[in-house]
Amino acid sequence: MILDIILKGFVVTISLIVAIGAQNAYILKLGLLRQHVFKAVLFCILSDLLLISLGVLGLGFFIKDNQILINSIAIFGIVFLCFYSFLSFKSALKNESLKIDDEVKTNPLKQVISLLFIFTYLNPHTYLDTILLIGGIGANIEDNLKLYFLLGALLASTTWFVSLGFGARLLIPLFKKPITWKILDISIGILMLLIAYSLIDLIK
């Protein structure tokens, strides 16, 4: 029974967080640049644990019914994602940003965490996935077994973000080519616009 609950938490969580999103795209880029990877991965794992725990404890019902909060987050998210999309397109045109070596300019940790905070906590889809969907499923589990569901969710989050952040290094030879970086930056820019567009449906 316990193993089944852990597995359920793992499968449900991994199936939702693996979907390509702003947070995942940024972690991939940090991994390729080898910048603050451990701290960024840890931030994402702890954020998942916090949000999923809140969902399992029932906070999801509050957010689901608070349309004003959802509208506010959605509007801010649309503006920010469009701005970051512009920066990604702009980055694709800069040759100096297409290098992966020891001389690459490292972004300040404060800036990295700030962007991750925005991608994580000011994205309505984050709350839909972690608090409402994953947390909602966990909330229906018996109280004495919820901890095991959270353990499974934590294992899934850790597996995914560690693989994404540190596994990106295996792709470094490919990203030594400027054209690959251009494709990534353009793809991220398009992704941000698509996510921003999808947030429009949340506004009522």
Residue pairs with C-beta under 8 A, 6 or more apart in sequence:
1 145
2 145
2 148
5 141
5 145
5 148
5 149
5 152
6 148
6 149
6 151
6 152
6 155
7 152
8 137
8 149
8 152
9 138
9 148
9 149
9 150
9 151
9 152
9 153
9 154
9 155
9 156
10 152
10 153
10 155
10 156
11 152
11 156
12 133
12 134
12 137
12 138
12 152
12 153
12 156
13 48
13 52
13 134
13 152
13 153
13 156
13 157
14 156
14 159
14 160
16 129
16 130
16 133
16 134
17 24
17 48
17 129
17 156
17 157
17 160
18 24
18 160
19 129
20 191
21 119
21 123
21 125
21 191
21 195
22 81
22 84
22 119
22 123
22 191
22 192
22 195
23 44
23 116
23 119
23 120
23 123
23 126
24 164
25 187
25 188
25 191
26 40
26 115
26 116
26 119
27 40
27 41
27 44
27 161
27 164
27 165
27 168
28 164
28 165
28 168
29 184
29 188
30 36
30 37
30 40
30 112
30 165
30 168
31 37
31 164
31 165
31 166
31 167
31 168
31 169
32 100
32 168
32 169
32 171
32 172
32 175
32 184
33 100
33 104
33 106
34 100
34 104
34 169
35 104
35 106
35 107
35 112
36 106
36 107
36 109
36 112
37 165
37 166
38 165
39 109
39 112
39 113
40 112
40 113
40 116
40 165
41 161
41 162
41 164
41 165
41 166
43 113
43 116
43 120
44 116
44 120
44 157
44 161
45 154
45 157
45 158
45 161
47 120
47 121
48 130
48 153
48 154
48 157
49 150
49 153
49 154
49 157
51 126
51 127
51 130
51 131
51 135
52 130
52 131
52 134
52 135
52 138
52 150
52 153
52 157
53 135
53 150
54 60
54 131
54 135
55 130
55 131
55 132
55 133
55 134
55 135
55 136
55 138
55 139
56 135
56 138
56 139
56 141
56 146
56 149
56 150
57 135
57 139
58 139
59 131
59 135
60 127
60 131
60 132
60 135
60 136
60 139
63 69
63 70
63 127
63 131
63 132
64 132
67 204
70 124
70 202
70 203
71 202
71 203
71 204
73 122
73 123
73 124
73 127
74 124
74 199
74 200
74 202
74 203
75 203
76 122
77 122
77 123
77 124
77 195
77 196
77 199
78 196
78 199
78 200
80 118
80 122
81 192
81 193
81 195
81 196
81 199
82 192
82 193
82 196
84 115
84 192
85 188
85 189
85 190
85 192
85 193
85 196
86 189
88 185
88 186
88 188
88 189
88 192
89 185
89 186
89 189
91 97
91 185
92 181
92 182
92 185
92 186
92 189
95 178
97 181
97 185
98 178
98 181
98 182
100 172
100 175
100 176
120 126
123 195
124 199
124 202
125 195
125 198
125 199
134 153
137 149
138 146
138 149
138 150
138 153
139 146
141 149
174 180
175 181
175 184
